Amino acid sequence: MPTLIRLIITLLFLAGLVYAGMVALVSFVEPAPKQVTIRIPARDLLGGGAPVLPGSTPGTSGPTSQTEPESPTEPESPTEPGSP
């Protein structure tokens, strides 16, 4: 039990040091004000719609070279077990 008490007291002491450090930072450190400039594109301000992806036309949402998936020429037939 004394070991548990020592552990709790040590943790409380460390928490107090952290708290004291935070209070010291708030009291003694003044942030330096600076001007921040963020550029916003005009299309975002005017509501130009969804952004256009590279390689696509403004009317579509995907690439311009759309290919159809290959369809098998013959339907696959189920094979029986033991046949080659």
N, C-alpha and C positions, 0 to 999 in steps of 0.2 A: 503494500500500500504506500509506503513512503516514496517508492520509485515513481508511482503514478502521480503523486502530489508534486514531486520535483519536475516531472514532465509537464504537467499542467502549468506550473508556475513559470517554467522556462518558455513555454509557448505564449503565455500571456505577456511575459516580458518582451519577447520578440514582436508580438503584435503591437505592444505599446511603442516600441522603437519605430516600427513602420508608420504608425499613426502620427507620431511626433515628427517624423520626416516629412510626411504629407502636409502637416500644419506649417512646418518651416518653409516648404516650397511655396505654399499659398501666400504666406506672409512676406517673404523676402524676394520672390522672383516676379518681376513685371514683364509681361510679354511685349515684344516690340511690334507695334502695328505696322503693317505693310499693305500696299495696294495689290490686289489680285485682279487680273484680267482673264476672263474666259471667253473665247470666241465661239459664238453660236452661228452656224450656217443659216443663211436667209431662208432656205427651204424649210428648216425646222420652225422658224418663226412664222412663216406664211402658211404652214399646214400643207406642204407639198406632197403628203401621202407617205406611203411606205418607201423606204430606201431601195434603190435599184442595185441588185447584185452585179458584180463584174461579170461580163459575158452574157448579160440578158438584156432584152429590150424593155422599155418602160412599161409595156402592157402585160408582160408575163412575170412570173416570180421565179422562174427557173432558168437554166442555161438555154441558149438559142438552139444548140444542136441536140435535139431530143431524139433518141433512137427508141424504136419499139423493142420490147423484149423478144428474144428469139423463141419461137414456138416449135415444139418438136414436130418433125415431119411425119413420124409414125407414132401412134399411141403405144405406150409401153404396155406389154402384156405381162401378166403375172407369171412367174416361173414356178414350176413345181419343184419341190425339194428332191434332190438327187439328179436332176437333169443338168447337163452342161451349159 
